[in-house]
Structures are given as C-alpha cells and as structure tokens.
C-alpha cells in the first residue's frame, strides 16, 4: 500500500494533465536484490479521490472526485515496452507510469484523451 491510499478510478494531475488510475498499484518492494531505503520525492502531483456515492444538485447518484491533494512522488514516464502496456480489469493502455513512494508504480491513462 502506498503511504497514501490510491485506488482504481482515482485521478492524478501530472504536469497539468488529468489521468485516471488503472488497476491497483504495482509493488516493487519485494525485489530479491533489495531496495534503496531512501529515495527522493522531488515532484508533486494532484490526487483526486474517486467517490462512487456522490449526488448531484437533485439528489441523483453520480460519480465524483475530491478536490486535488498534493502528493510527493519520485517521478513519472511513459512505459518502455515494445508492445502497449495493459493494466486493470479492462486491460486499458497505460499512458504514464507514476513512481510513488514505497516502491509502487501507479498506471495511468489520460482522462478524455
């Protein structure tokens, strides 16, 4: 678990662009080679938490997201594979890998992209 909770359908704002979290974060803290104890987190992203139980002005159920909360991260990059990286139940194409503390990679796809 990332030191801040993240779930599928949450949103991340990276360099002013909004992305949706695809699937659960990947864990890389169990490497047989060990991990570095401390690694800097010089970048920040906005984290909007998904709420499936929101309501519109008329009381109808709607999906909604919280206001962005700043989160410190190691960085991000496009996946580096010969074929598209797929993640989540629907096997969505991953556009950005977000490198989060505690050796997690959060897969993202652009919202309305």
URSULDA-V483492 format. One record per run of one state. SS is the DSSP state (~ for helix, > for strand, _ for the rest). FROM is the first residue (numbers start at 1). TO is the last residue. Records with the same first field share a line. If there is no record, write none. Layout:
SS->FROM-TO ; FROM-TO
//
This chain:
_->1-10 ; 15-16 ; 22-25 ; 28-42 ; 49-49 ; 56-60 ; 66-68 ; 78-85 ; 88-91 ; 94-95 ; 101-103 ; 111-113
>->11-14 ; 17-21 ; 26-27 ; 43-48 ; 50-55 ; 61-65 ; 69-77 ; 86-87 ; 92-93 ; 96-100 ; 104-110
//
